[in-house]
């Protein structure tokens, strides 16, 4: 075989029947089914802030597209309205996002998966992907193969929800995921099975390095600088050299290039967040300092609230600003990112003050469309560390105030107590309180049917 300093013995690796299941174009499919339309044949996009005004339509963010829409207009998920032909085609359905509906449908679909494996062998990976270990279930279904179980799951989900699924099968979660992303989506039956014995013809022949799990553009560039230009190259690199250059990540990538993944779905992993943040795409261009500061205060308050819920305090506060499309400041930037070290805090007033300080150090009349506020380098403690340069009584009062606000919001909802400034022009906290993941969450949202009808009428008239 090939010469390398480290060879894996597949006979000593765990070999299970893992399914990685993806709901095809999930958001768009849910919207199609809701309207009685075919998910694979209908041209539909899920879009935030849709507008028929040519000047404003560029602000629309496409969150999901049906396969037919992708093929017809050459778009992908997370595109802009400006990527669509305008006026919008009459046969294009534009749906406002309804995140609560998608979450409910996600739960319904995962309950179907759970009928094929117990809780410990089921893992939700994202809103549209899940892993299911059916190794112990094969006998229960008449000694069926993993492929046959996959076919049954596809049929059940389609029958119960109208959603089409693609499935990758592998000896471990990694191989199942790679099979899904690189092969299943291109198969007529939307199923692909990759096993250890197939590594030479599957994993090593993945055409683009960024199609491999764990390799993004920056990691690809780092590997290229080491003379690695393919997954085949990665698998035959010097393991010890790779680890010396990339650390633990290099060792992991090397193992993955051989299809090795020793994680199990049943493992309990305690996740400790190293940062907490909040970001949003604004519903319009913001120019006035006063309006921008209202949004910043709201976001800082939300981040501080999340810190307190997590029992954490931030030692770094960061601010990311993205300008409106086409706007470039005098430094040639399309936005900026600033951060500063601070004494550990989760106080809303203190986090807000730091965020406004970062903003005012950089703001010079820019037109703003994206804002992100982050809290990093977290420490987990319930103790109150007093600042020697501030009145200790005031610091205690501030903590009690934050605690009372948290209690009220937890019991009565976020909008039960908000800053007075949020009622002014530019405030976004109240409007966003009904959103899920930054998008319309309720069953209401826009009445898409009426909206499309009005749009078509405008175009015809």
C-alpha positions as CSV (number, residue, x, y, z in Angstrom):
1,X,0.0,0.0,0.0
2,X,1.2,3.6,0.6
3,X,4.1,4.4,2.9
4,X,3.1,6.4,5.9
5,X,4.3,6.6,9.5
6,X,0.9,5.7,10.9
7,X,-1.5,3.1,9.6
8,X,-4.9,2.3,11.1
9,X,-6.1,-1.2,11.5
10,X,-9.8,-1.2,10.6
11,X,-10.3,-4.6,12.2
12,X,-9.7,-2.9,15.5
13,X,-12.0,0.0,14.9
14,X,-15.7,0.0,15.9
15,X,-18.0,-0.8,13.0
16,X,-21.6,0.2,13.5
17,X,-24.6,1.1,11.3
18,X,-24.9,4.9,11.6
19,X,-27.4,6.9,9.5
20,X,-26.9,10.6,8.9
21,X,-30.3,11.9,7.8
22,X,-30.9,15.2,6.1
23,X,-34.2,16.8,5.3
24,X,-33.8,18.0,1.8
25,X,-34.1,21.9,1.6
26,X,-35.9,21.7,4.9
27,X,-37.3,25.2,5.4
28,X,-38.4,25.4,1.7
29,X,-39.9,21.9,1.8
30,X,-41.9,22.7,4.9
31,X,-43.3,25.8,3.1
32,X,-44.1,23.8,0.0
33,X,-46.0,21.1,1.9
34,X,-47.9,23.7,3.8
35,X,-49.2,25.1,0.5
36,X,-49.9,21.6,-1.0
37,X,-47.0,22.0,-3.4
38,X,-44.3,19.5,-4.4
39,X,-41.1,20.2,-2.5
40,X,-38.8,19.1,-5.3
41,X,-40.6,20.6,-8.2
42,X,-41.8,24.0,-6.9
43,X,-39.7,27.1,-7.2
44,X,-39.8,28.6,-3.7
45,X,-37.5,30.6,-1.6
46,X,-37.8,31.5,2.1
47,X,-36.9,35.1,2.4
48,X,-36.5,37.6,5.3
49,X,-37.6,41.2,4.5
50,X,-39.0,40.6,1.0
51,X,-39.7,43.8,-0.9
52,X,-41.0,44.6,-4.4
53,X,-39.2,48.0,-4.3
54,X,-36.1,47.7,-6.6
55,X,-34.2,50.0,-4.2
56,X,-34.9,47.8,-1.2
57,X,-35.0,44.3,-2.6
58,X,-31.3,43.8,-2.1
59,X,-31.8,43.7,1.6
60,X,-33.9,40.6,1.4
61,X,-32.0,37.6,2.7
62,X,-32.8,34.1,1.2
63,X,-32.6,31.6,4.0
64,X,-33.5,28.5,1.9
65,X,-34.3,27.6,-1.6
66,X,-36.1,24.6,-3.1
67,X,-34.1,22.4,-5.5
68,X,-36.1,23.7,-8.4
69,X,-35.4,27.4,-7.4
70,X,-31.7,26.6,-7.1
71,X,-31.6,25.0,-10.5
72,X,-33.7,27.7,-12.2
73,X,-31.9,30.8,-10.8
74,X,-28.5,29.5,-9.9
75,X,-28.8,30.5,-6.3
76,X,-27.9,28.7,-3.0
77,X,-29.0,28.9,0.5
78,X,-28.1,32.1,2.2
79,X,-28.2,34.4,-0.8
80,X,-29.7,37.8,-1.4
81,X,-32.9,38.9,-3.1
82,X,-30.7,40.7,-5.6
83,X,-29.5,37.3,-6.8
84,X,-33.0,36.6,-8.2
85,X,-34.3,38.0,-11.5
86,X,-36.4,41.1,-11.1
87,X,-39.3,41.7,-11.4
88,X,-39.7,38.4,-9.5
89,X,-40.9,35.6,-11.8
90,X,-44.7,34.9,-11.5
91,X,-44.1,31.2,-10.8
92,X,-41.7,31.9,-7.9
93,X,-43.2,31.5,-4.5
94,X,-41.7,33.8,-1.8
95,X,-42.3,32.6,1.8
96,X,-41.6,34.5,5.0
97,X,-39.6,32.4,7.5
98,X,-41.6,30.8,10.3
99,X,-39.0,29.3,12.6
100,X,-41.5,28.0,15.2
101,X,-43.2,26.0,12.5
102,X,-39.8,24.6,11.4
103,X,-38.9,23.7,15.0
104,X,-42.2,21.8,15.4
105,X,-41.7,19.9,12.2
106,X,-38.2,19.1,13.2
107,X,-39.6,17.6,16.4
108,X,-42.2,15.6,14.5
109,X,-39.6,14.2,12.1
110,X,-37.1,13.3,14.9
111,X,-39.9,11.4,16.7
112,X,-40.1,9.2,13.6
113,X,-36.4,8.6,13.8
114,X,-36.8,7.6,17.5
115,X,-39.1,4.8,16.4
116,X,-36.1,3.1,14.9
117,X,-33.6,3.6,17.8
118,X,-33.7,4.6,21.5
119,X,-32.8,8.0,22.9
120,X,-29.1,7.2,23.4
121,X,-28.7,6.2,19.8
122,X,-30.3,9.3,18.4
123,X,-28.6,12.7,18.1
124,X,-30.0,15.9,16.6
125,X,-27.1,17.5,14.7
126,X,-28.9,20.6,13.3
127,X,-32.4,21.7,12.5
128,X,-32.4,19.5,9.4
129,X,-29.9,16.8,10.2
130,X,-29.8,14.0,12.7
131,X,-27.7,10.9,13.4
132,X,-29.3,7.5,14.2
133,X,-27.4,4.4,15.2
134,X,-29.5,1.4,14.1
135,X,-26.9,-1.2,14.9
136,X,-29.1,-2.7,17.7
137,X,-32.3,-2.3,15.8
138,X,-31.6,-4.5,12.7
139,X,-32.9,-7.6,14.4
140,X,-36.0,-5.9,15.6
141,X,-36.9,-5.2,12.0
142,X,-36.5,-8.7,10.7
143,X,-32.7,-8.7,10.3
144,X,-32.9,-5.9,7.7
145,X,-29.7,-4.2,6.5
146,X,-28.9,-0.6,7.3
147,X,-29.8,0.4,3.8
148,X,-33.3,-1.2,4.1
149,X,-33.8,0.6,7.4
150,X,-32.9,3.8,5.7
151,X,-35.5,3.2,3.0
152,X,-38.1,2.6,5.7
153,X,-37.3,5.9,7.4
154,X,-37.5,7.8,4.1
155,X,-40.9,6.3,3.4
156,X,-42.2,7.0,6.9
157,X,-41.0,10.7,6.9
158,X,-42.5,11.3,3.4
159,X,-45.8,9.7,4.3
160,X,-46.2,11.5,7.7
161,X,-44.8,14.9,6.7
162,X,-44.4,15.2,3.0
163,X,-40.6,15.9,3.4
164,X,-38.0,14.1,1.3
165,X,-34.9,12.9,3.1
166,X,-31.3,12.0,2.0
167,X,-29.3,9.5,4.1
168,X,-25.7,8.7,4.4
169,X,-24.7,5.3,6.0
170,X,-21.3,4.6,7.5
171,X,-19.3,2.6,10.1
172,X,-19.2,5.7,12.3
173,X,-20.7,9.2,12.4
174,X,-18.0,10.8,10.3
175,X,-18.3,8.3,7.4
176,X,-22.1,8.6,7.5
177,X,-21.8,12.4,7.3
178,X,-19.3,12.3,4.5
179,X,-21.5,9.8,2.6
180,X,-24.4,12.1,3.0
181,X,-22.7,15.3,1.9
182,X,-20.7,13.9,-1.0
183,X,-22.8,11.1,-2.4
184,X,-26.3,10.6,-1.1
185,X,-27.6,13.9,-2.4
186,X,-26.6,12.8,-6.0
187,X,-28.1,9.3,-5.9
188,X,-31.5,8.5,-7.4
189,X,-32.7,6.9,-4.2
190,X,-30.9,9.7,-2.1
191,X,-29.0,7.1,-0.1
192,X,-25.2,6.4,-0.1
193,X,-23.2,3.9,2.0
194,X,-19.5,4.4,2.8
195,X,-17.6,1.7,4.7
196,X,-14.0,1.3,5.8
197,X,-13.2,-0.9,2.8
198,X,-14.4,1.9,0.5
199,X,-12.1,4.6,1.8
200,X,-9.7,4.5,-1.2
201,X,-12.6,5.0,-3.7
202,X,-14.7,7.4,-1.6
203,X,-13.0,9.6,1.0
204,X,-9.7,9.9,-0.8
205,X,-11.5,10.9,-4.0
206,X,-13.6,13.7,-2.6
207,X,-12.9,16.3,-5.3
208,X,-12.8,19.5,-3.2
209,X,-11.1,19.7,0.1
210,X,-13.7,22.0,1.6
211,X,-16.3,19.3,1.0
212,X,-14.6,17.3,3.7
213,X,-16.0,17.6,7.2
214,X,-13.8,20.0,9.3
215,X,-12.0,21.7,6.4
216,X,-13.0,25.3,5.6
217,X,-11.3,27.8,3.4
218,X,-8.7,28.9,6.0
219,X,-7.9,25.3,6.9
220,X,-7.5,24.4,3.3
221,X,-5.1,27.3,2.8
222,X,-3.0,26.1,5.8
223,X,-2.9,22.6,4.4
224,X,-2.0,23.9,0.9
225,X,1.0,25.7,2.5
226,X,2.1,22.3,3.8
227,X,1.9,20.8,0.3
228,X,-1.4,19.1,0.9
229,X,-3.9,19.6,-1.9
230,X,-6.3,16.7,-1.6
231,X,-7.8,14.3,0.9
232,X,-5.5,11.7,-0.6
233,X,-2.5,13.9,0.1
234,X,-3.8,14.4,3.7
235,X,-4.0,10.7,4.3
236,X,-0.5,10.1,3.1
237,X,1.2,13.1,4.8
238,X,3.7,12.6,7.7
239,X,1.4,12.4,10.7
240,X,3.9,13.7,13.2
241,X,4.9,16.7,11.0
242,X,1.2,17.4,10.5
243,X,0.6,17.3,14.2
244,X,3.6,19.5,14.9
245,X,2.2,22.2,12.5
246,X,-1.5,22.0,13.3
247,X,-1.6,20.5,16.7
248,X,-4.6,18.4,17.8
249,X,-6.5,19.6,14.7
250,X,-3.8,18.1,12.4
251,X,-4.0,14.7,14.2
252,X,-7.8,14.7,13.9
253,X,-7.8,15.6,10.3
254,X,-5.3,12.8,9.6
255,X,-7.4,10.3,11.3
256,X,-10.5,11.5,9.6
257,X,-8.9,11.2,6.2
258,X,-8.7,7.5,6.9
259,X,-12.3,7.4,7.9
260,X,-11.5,7.0,11.6
261,X,-14.0,8.5,14.1
262,X,-14.1,7.0,17.6
263,X,-17.1,9.1,18.9
264,X,-20.3,7.4,19.8
265,X,-23.8,8.9,19.8
266,X,-24.5,7.7,23.3
267,X,-21.6,9.6,24.8
268,X,-22.6,12.4,27.2
269,X,-20.6,15.5,26.4
270,X,-20.7,18.5,28.7
271,X,-20.4,21.6,26.6
272,X,-18.9,24.7,28.2
273,X,-19.4,27.8,26.1
274,X,-16.3,30.0,25.7
275,X,-18.3,32.9,24.3
276,X,-21.8,34.3,24.1
277,X,-23.0,36.6,21.4
278,X,-25.9,38.1,19.6
279,X,-26.0,39.3,16.0
280,X,-28.7,40.6,13.6
281,X,-29.3,41.9,10.1
282,X,-31.2,45.1,10.5
283,X,-34.5,45.6,8.8
284,X,-33.3,48.8,7.1
285,X,-30.1,50.9,6.8
286,X,-29.3,52.7,10.0
287,X,-27.5,56.1,9.7
288,X,-28.4,58.1,12.8
289,X,-26.1,57.5,15.8
290,X,-29.1,57.7,18.2
291,X,-31.0,54.9,16.5
292,X,-27.9,52.7,16.2
293,X,-27.1,53.2,19.9
294,X,-30.6,52.0,20.8
295,X,-30.1,48.7,19.0
296,X,-26.6,48.4,20.6
297,X,-28.1,48.9,24.1
298,X,-30.8,46.3,23.4
299,X,-28.2,43.7,22.1
300,X,-25.8,44.4,25.0
301,X,-28.7,43.8,27.4
302,X,-29.6,40.5,25.8
303,X,-26.0,39.3,25.9
304,X,-25.6,40.3,29.6
305,X,-28.9,38.4,30.3
306,X,-27.5,35.3,28.7
307,X,-24.3,35.6,30.6
308,X,-26.2,35.7,33.9
309,X,-28.4,32.7,32.9
310,X,-25.2,30.7,32.1
311,X,-23.6,31.8,35.5
312,X,-20.8,33.4,33.5
313,X,-18.9,36.7,33.4
314,X,-17.2,38.1,30.4
315,X,-13.6,39.3,30.3
316,X,-13.7,40.4,26.7
317,X,-16.4,42.4,24.9
318,X,-16.5,42.6,21.1
319,X,-18.4,44.5,18.5
320,X,-18.8,43.7,14.8
321,X,-20.4,46.2,12.4
322,X,-21.2,45.5,8.8
323,X,-22.1,48.4,6.5
324,X,-24.9,48.6,4.0
325,X,-24.3,47.0,0.6
326,X,-21.9,49.1,-1.4
327,X,-20.9,51.4,1.4
328,X,-17.1,51.7,2.0
329,X,-15.7,54.0,4.7
330,X,-12.7,56.3,4.3
331,X,-10.4,53.4,5.3
332,X,-11.7,51.2,2.5
333,X,-13.6,49.0,4.9
334,X,-17.0,47.4,4.5
335,X,-17.3,47.1,8.3
336,X,-15.2,46.8,11.4
337,X,-14.6,44.5,14.4
338,X,-13.3,45.8,17.7
339,X,-12.8,44.2,21.1
340,X,-11.5,45.1,24.5
341,X,-10.4,43.3,27.7
342,X,-12.6,44.2,30.8
343,X,-12.9,43.2,34.4
344,X,-15.2,40.1,34.7
345,X,-18.8,41.2,34.5
346,X,-22.3,40.2,33.5
347,X,-23.9,43.5,34.4
348,X,-26.2,44.9,31.8
349,X,-25.2,48.5,32.4
350,X,-21.5,47.6,32.3
351,X,-21.7,45.5,29.1
352,X,-23.7,48.2,27.5
353,X,-21.2,50.9,28.4
354,X,-18.3,48.9,26.9
355,X,-20.2,48.2,23.7
356,X,-21.1,51.9,23.3
357,X,-17.5,52.8,23.9
358,X,-16.3,50.4,21.2
359,X,-18.9,51.8,18.8
360,X,-18.2,55.5,19.5
361,X,-14.5,54.9,19.0
362,X,-15.2,53.8,15.4
363,X,-18.4,55.5,14.2
364,X,-18.1,58.3,11.7
365,X,-21.4,58.4,10.0
366,X,-21.3,55.0,8.3
367,X,-24.5,53.4,7.0
368,X,-25.0,50.2,9.0
369,X,-26.9,47.0,8.3
370,X,-25.3,44.3,10.4
371,X,-24.5,44.3,14.1
372,X,-22.9,41.7,16.3
373,X,-22.2,41.9,20.0
374,X,-20.0,39.3,21.7
375,X,-18.8,38.3,25.2
376,X,-15.8,36.1,25.4
377,X,-13.1,34.7,27.7
378,X,-15.8,33.6,30.1
379,X,-15.3,32.7,33.8
380,X,-18.0,30.9,35.7
381,X,-18.6,32.3,39.1
382,X,-21.5,33.6,41.3
383,X,-19.3,35.9,43.4
384,X,-19.5,39.7,43.0
385,X,-16.1,41.3,42.5
386,X,-16.4,44.9,43.6
387,X,-14.7,47.7,41.7
388,X,-12.6,49.8,44.1
389,X,-13.3,52.9,42.0
390,X,-17.1,52.7,42.2
391,X,-19.5,53.0,45.1
392,X,-19.9,49.5,46.5
393,X,-23.6,50.1,47.4
394,X,-24.3,51.1,43.8
395,X,-22.7,48.0,42.5
396,X,-24.8,45.8,44.7
397,X,-28.0,47.7,43.7
398,X,-27.0,47.2,40.0
399,X,-26.7,43.4,40.5
400,X,-30.1,43.3,42.4
401,X,-31.7,45.3,39.5
402,X,-30.4,42.9,36.9
403,X,-31.6,39.9,39.0
404,X,-35.1,41.4,39.3
405,X,-35.3,42.1,35.6
406,X,-34.3,38.5,34.8
407,X,-36.9,37.1,37.2
408,X,-39.7,39.3,35.6
409,X,-38.7,38.4,32.1
410,X,-38.5,34.7,32.9
411,X,-42.0,34.7,34.3
412,X,-43.8,37.1,32.0
413,X,-41.7,37.2,28.8
414,X,-39.0,39.5,27.4
415,X,-41.3,42.3,26.5
416,X,-42.7,42.5,30.0
417,X,-39.9,44.9,30.8
418,X,-37.8,46.7,28.2
419,X,-35.8,49.9,28.0
420,X,-37.9,53.0,27.3
421,X,-35.5,53.7,24.4
422,X,-36.8,50.5,22.7
423,X,-40.1,52.3,22.1
424,X,-38.4,55.0,20.1
425,X,-37.7,55.0,16.3
426,X,-35.0,52.4,15.6
427,X,-35.7,50.1,18.5
428,X,-35.7,46.4,17.5
429,X,-36.0,44.5,20.8
430,X,-39.8,44.3,20.9
431,X,-40.1,43.4,17.2
432,X,-37.4,40.7,17.5
433,X,-38.9,39.2,20.7
434,X,-41.2,37.1,18.6
435,X,-38.4,35.9,16.3
436,X,-36.7,32.5,16.5
437,X,-33.1,32.4,15.4
438,X,-33.4,36.0,14.2
439,X,-36.3,35.3,11.9
440,X,-40.1,35.3,12.0
441,X,-41.0,32.6,14.4
442,X,-44.8,32.8,14.8
443,X,-47.4,31.0,12.7
444,X,-48.4,34.5,11.5
445,X,-45.6,36.2,9.8
446,X,-46.6,37.4,6.3
447,X,-49.6,36.0,4.6
448,X,-47.5,34.6,1.8
449,X,-50.3,33.5,-0.4
450,X,-51.8,37.0,-0.4
451,X,-48.4,38.6,-0.7
452,X,-47.5,36.6,-3.8
453,X,-50.9,37.3,-5.3
454,X,-50.4,41.0,-4.8
455,X,-46.9,40.8,-6.3
456,X,-48.1,38.9,-9.4
457,X,-50.9,41.4,-9.8
458,X,-48.4,44.3,-9.7
459,X,-46.3,42.6,-12.3
460,X,-49.2,41.9,-14.6
461,X,-50.5,45.4,-14.2
